Amino acid sequence: MTSPTTPRTGAFLITRRRGLGLLAATLPMGLLTACGDATSTSAPATTREATTGPTLTQRVTADEAALVALYDAALQVLSANDGPLRPLLETIRDQHAQHLAALNTDGVEVPQTPGPVSSDGVPVSALIEAELAAAKRRIRDCTEAQDPGLARLLAFIGASEASHVPALRSVT
């Protein structure tokens, strides 16, 4: 086995394998934080946001509610025998519901049930496009946030949404 330090300098080496291992070990903590209790990180509306329309938090909450409704619509037409697709969609839908809870926003209308769904359902490609668009919006939202806690929460939500893309691609 090779030494984790270089013989001449004693500097710690991070190989690709070690780096990926560290990333794999720390990634779940970030995702759990994103879906955890955010009462200490919810940001009050700034004066500028309050006068120009919905606050950033309200916009993100509406986006997350729309994603929950989209997954509800997709799940509505799936049978219990749809292989790995149903459990994956249920997991992702639940994560978006956790994002809603973490945002902890009052005064935003959250759709409880999706509208009518065709017998074809929602194609996985539409779910992938929705997740990509949401992840991109969360990046912009992070830079717009005035509160560091809200920016951090939005970053974790964006990372979660980005992680849904390869998960969805794996079942297509």
Sequence and secondary structure as in RCSB ss.txt:
>XXXX:A:sequence
MTSPTTPRTGAFLITRRRGLGLLAATLPMGLLTACGDATSTSAPATTREATTGPTLTQRVTADEAALVALYDAAL
QVLSANDGPLRPLLETIRDQHAQHLAALNTDGVEVPQTPGPVSSDGVPVSALIEAELAAAKRRIRDCTEAQDPGL
ARLLAFIGASEASHVPALRSVT
>XXXX:A:secstr
   SB TTT  B   HHHHHHHHHHHHHHHHHHHTS  TTT     HHHHHHSS HHHHHHHHHHHHHHHHHHHH
HT  TTSTTHHHHHHHHHHHHHHHHHHH  SS    SS     TT   HHHHHHHHHHHHHHHHHHHHH SSHHH
HHHHHHHHHHHHHHHHHHHTT 
